[in-house]
Every structure is written in C-alpha cells, then in structure tokens.
Amino acid sequence: MKKGFSIVELIVVVAILSIIVLIISQPVASIIKYQRESQTADNMRDNLQFIINKIEKELKTSSNVYVDANGVLKFKDQQGSPVTYSFADEVIKRNDKNFTDKTVFKIKKLNFIVTDKPNLSKLVTISIDAESLYGRDSLTMQTSINYRDWE
C-alpha cells in the first residue's frame, strides 16, 4: 500500500486551485476598483463642498465684494482685512496661499460672478470645475450666495 500523493496529483490540484483563484479574483478586483473610484468622487465632492461653505461663511459677513478684471474675488472680512480668492496652477488660492491641495484633486476652472444691482439681491455665484488626479472623474459645482454688504 502506497502513502502520500504523487507529483502528478499535486500538479493537478495546484492547477485546479490556480484556475479557481483566478476566476474568483477578477470580480473581486473589479469591485475594489469600483469602490476606490466611487470613494475618490465622493471625497472630491466633499472637499469642493467644504471650499464653497468656507467662502460662503466669509462672504456672509463681508463688505466691498467685487471681482477684478483677472477674475479674482475680493472683499473685506468681518475685521476689515482684505481677502482674495483666485485660481492658479490648478489650485484655489486664498490671499495668495494655496487653499486647495493639488495632490488631492486638480481645479480646472474657477469663476466668480458678483451681482450687485439696485433693488436686487446681492449675489456671488461660484462655479468650480475639478478633476481627479488620474483624470477619470470630473465634477462641477456651482452655487449662488446671498450676502449683505456690511459697510
């Protein structure tokens, strides 16, 4: 009577197990990839919403709000200090310091429109186009913020 397995039997078992693992790993890899891409888009959306909320909070207590010829949003904050928001090198800058980080996502476009006409609400419309680092996901967010000029 013979004990153990022959080399042929071991090779057959290893081959069968390899095929099974290969078949199972493809759907699992696809699920992980989809989850990662979805999480990237969600993080980008959350970050853009944070940016808009921060600007909105500042604008609600600001004065002298306008957009200059270069598309830079300028105003004075609650303490009367000048504040600027601009776009350069795929980041949003606040007072010439990076407000966003291009290692998280890239800003492709930033527009500000200030509406300040008599008998109309004073509005700042913000439009941001962003793209993931790998260029697979892009997102546009736009909002209009009512503000009161606290002069």
C-alpha positions in Angstrom: 0.0 0.0 0.0 1.3 3.4 -1.0 1.2 6.6 1.3 1.1 10.2 0.1 0.4 11.8 -3.2 2.3 11.5 -6.5 3.8 14.6 -8.1 1.2 14.4 -10.9 -1.7 14.5 -8.4 -0.1 17.6 -6.7 0.4 19.4 -10.0 -3.3 18.7 -11.0 -4.6 20.0 -7.6 -2.4 23.1 -7.8 -3.6 23.8 -11.4 -7.2 23.4 -10.4 -6.8 25.7 -7.4 -5.0 28.3 -9.5 -7.8 28.4 -12.0 -10.4 28.7 -9.2 -8.5 31.6 -7.6 -8.1 33.3 -11.0 -11.8 33.1 -11.7 -12.7 34.4 -8.3 -10.1 37.2 -8.2 -11.4 39.0 -11.4 -14.8 40.1 -9.9 -13.2 40.9 -6.6 -10.6 43.2 -8.3 -13.4 44.9 -10.2 -15.4 45.5 -7.1 -12.3 47.0 -5.3 -11.6 49.2 -8.3 -15.2 50.5 -8.5 -15.2 51.2 -4.8 -12.0 53.1 -4.9 -13.2 55.3 -7.9 -16.5 55.9 -6.1 -14.7 56.9 -2.9 -12.5 59.3 -4.9 -15.5 61.0 -6.4 -17.2 61.3 -3.0 -14.1 62.8 -1.4 -13.7 65.3 -4.2 -17.4 66.3 -3.8 -17.0 66.7 -0.1 -13.8 68.8 -0.5 -15.5 71.1 -3.0 -18.5 71.5 -0.8 -16.2 72.4 2.1 -14.5 75.1 0.0 -17.8 76.6 -1.1 -19.1 76.5 2.5 -15.9 78.3 3.8 -16.2 81.0 1.1 -19.9 81.4 1.8 -19.3 81.8 5.6 -16.8 84.6 4.9 -19.0 86.3 2.4 -22.0 86.5 4.7 -20.1 88.9 7.0 -18.1 90.7 4.4 -18.0 94.1 2.7 -16.8 95.7 -0.6 -17.3 92.4 -2.6 -16.2 92.5 -6.2 -14.4 90.6 -8.9 -11.5 92.3 -10.5 -10.5 92.1 -14.2 -8.5 89.0 -13.6 -11.4 87.1 -12.1 -10.2 87.4 -8.6 -12.9 87.6 -5.9 -12.0 90.4 -3.4 -13.7 91.6 -0.3 -13.1 92.7 3.3 -13.8 90.2 6.0 -15.6 90.9 9.3 -12.5 92.5 10.8 -11.9 94.7 7.7 -8.9 92.7 6.5 -8.7 92.2 2.7 -9.4 88.7 1.4 -8.9 87.4 -2.1 -9.8 84.1 -3.8 -8.1 83.3 -7.1 -7.1 80.4 -9.3 -3.6 79.5 -10.5 -1.6 76.3 -11.1 -4.6 74.0 -10.6 -5.3 75.2 -7.1 -7.6 77.8 -5.4 -5.6 80.4 -3.6 -6.8 82.4 -0.6 -4.7 85.6 -0.1 -2.0 84.1 -2.4 -1.7 80.9 -0.3 -2.9 77.6 -1.5 -6.4 76.9 -0.3 -6.6 73.6 -2.1 -4.0 70.9 -2.5 -3.4 69.5 -6.0 -2.2 66.2 -4.5 -5.9 65.5 -3.7 -7.5 66.8 -6.9 -6.9 69.5 -9.6 -9.0 72.6 -10.0 -9.5 73.1 -13.7 -11.7 76.2 -13.6 -12.9 78.7 -11.1 -15.4 81.5 -11.8 -16.9 84.2 -9.6 -19.8 86.4 -10.7 -20.9 89.2 -8.4 -24.4 90.7 -8.9 -24.8 94.0 -7.0 -27.6 96.0 -8.7 -30.0 98.3 -7.0 -33.3 96.6 -5.9 -31.8 93.1 -6.4 -30.3 90.6 -4.0 -26.6 90.9 -3.7 -25.2 87.6 -5.0 -21.9 85.9 -5.6 -22.1 82.9 -7.9 -19.2 80.4 -7.6 -18.5 77.8 -10.2 -15.7 75.2 -9.7 -14.6 72.5 -12.1 -12.4 69.9 -10.6 -10.7 66.7 -11.8 -9.3 63.7 -10.0 -5.6 63.2 -10.2 -5.9 60.5 -12.8 -8.4 62.4 -14.9 -11.1 59.7 -14.7 -13.6 61.7 -12.6 -14.5 65.3 -13.0 -17.0 67.4 -11.1 -18.6 70.8 -11.5 -20.2 72.6 -8.5 -22.0 75.9 -8.6 -23.8 77.9 -6.0 -25.1 81.4 -5.5 -24.6 83.1 -2.2 -26.7 86.0 -0.9 -24.6 88.4 1.0 -25.2 91.7 2.8 -22.6 94.4 2.4 -21.7 95.3 5.9 -20.3 98.7 5.2 
